[in-house]
Amino acid sequence: MSAIDLLTPGKIDGDVVSAIIQEYGTRGKNAVELVLAGKVKKYRDFFVVQGRKDQYVVEGDFCTCRDYLYRLAKQDGVCYHSLAVKIASATGQYEEVDAWYSDTILQREYGQ
C-alpha cells in the first residue's frame, strides 16, 4: 500500500504528507508543494501540472516532463508531477477547467 492510498478527500494530513515524503523523497515533497500551491488542473481530457519551467500533461504515470521521458519511463518510475496528480485526485484539491486541453494547445501553437 502506498502512502497516497492513505489520503482522504478534502485535506492533506500532516502524517500522510510525512509518509509520502518518506516513500518518495524529494519527489514526494515537490508533489505535495504543487498541490498545496494550487498548480494542478483537471481539464476534460488531461490533468495539467504547472511545474517550475512549464506546464506538463499527466495521464496515469505518464508525464511530458523531461525527467519522466528521458529517465523515469525506462525505470518504471514516477515523476513529481504524476505524484501531484495522484495526491490531487485523492484529495479533490485541483482546479477543474471546463475545456479540452488539446484545444488550448492548438490555440497556443496555431492560433486556432
CORSULQUI-V605148 format. One record per backbone hydrogen bond with DSSP energy under -0.5 kcal/mol. CO is the residue of the C=O (numbers start at 1). NH is the residue of the N-H. E is the energy in kcal/mol with one decimal. If there is no record, write none. Layout:
co:CO nh:NH e:E
co:CO nh:NH e:E
This chain:
co:2 nh:5 e:-1.0
co:3 nh:6 e:-1.6
co:4 nh:7 e:-1.5
co:8 nh:11 e:-1.4
co:11 nh:8 e:-0.6
co:11 nh:13 e:-0.5
co:13 nh:17 e:-2.4
co:14 nh:18 e:-2.2
co:15 nh:19 e:-1.8
co:16 nh:20 e:-2.7
co:17 nh:21 e:-2.6
co:18 nh:22 e:-2.3
co:19 nh:23 e:-2.3
co:20 nh:24 e:-3.0
co:21 nh:25 e:-2.2
co:24 nh:27 e:-1.0
co:25 nh:29 e:-2.0
co:26 nh:30 e:-2.9
co:27 nh:31 e:-2.2
co:28 nh:32 e:-2.3
co:29 nh:33 e:-2.1
co:30 nh:34 e:-2.0
co:31 nh:35 e:-2.1
co:32 nh:36 e:-2.7
co:33 nh:37 e:-1.8
co:34 nh:39 e:-2.4
co:35 nh:38 e:-1.6
co:39 nh:41 e:-0.5
co:39 nh:50 e:-2.4
co:40 nh:95 e:-2.6
co:41 nh:43 e:-0.7
co:41 nh:48 e:-2.9
co:42 nh:97 e:-2.8
co:46 nh:43 e:-2.9
co:47 nh:58 e:-2.6
co:48 nh:41 e:-2.8
co:49 nh:51 e:-0.9
co:49 nh:56 e:-2.7
co:54 nh:51 e:-2.8
co:56 nh:49 e:-2.6
co:57 nh:64 e:-1.4
co:58 nh:47 e:-1.6
co:59 nh:62 e:-1.9
co:62 nh:59 e:-2.2
co:65 nh:69 e:-2.5
co:66 nh:70 e:-2.8
co:67 nh:71 e:-1.2
co:67 nh:72 e:-2.4
co:68 nh:73 e:-2.7
co:71 nh:75 e:-0.6
co:72 nh:75 e:-0.9
co:72 nh:77 e:-2.9
co:73 nh:76 e:-0.8
co:79 nh:83 e:-1.9
co:80 nh:84 e:-2.1
co:81 nh:85 e:-1.9
co:82 nh:86 e:-2.1
co:83 nh:87 e:-2.6
co:84 nh:88 e:-3.0
co:85 nh:89 e:-2.8
co:86 nh:90 e:-2.1
co:87 nh:91 e:-1.9
co:88 nh:92 e:-2.0
co:88 nh:93 e:-0.9
co:91 nh:10 e:-3.7
co:92 nh:94 e:-1.4
co:94 nh:96 e:-0.5
co:95 nh:42 e:-3.3
co:95 nh:97 e:-0.5
co:96 nh:98 e:-0.5
co:97 nh:99 e:-2.1
co:99 nh:44 e:-2.8
co:99 nh:101 e:-0.5
co:100 nh:103 e:-0.6
co:100 nh:104 e:-1.2
co:101 nh:105 e:-2.1
co:102 nh:106 e:-2.0
co:103 nh:107 e:-2.4
co:104 nh:108 e:-2.4
co:105 nh:109 e:-2.9
co:106 nh:110 e:-2.9
co:106 nh:111 e:-0.6
co:106 nh:112 e:-1.0
co:107 nh:111 e:-1.4
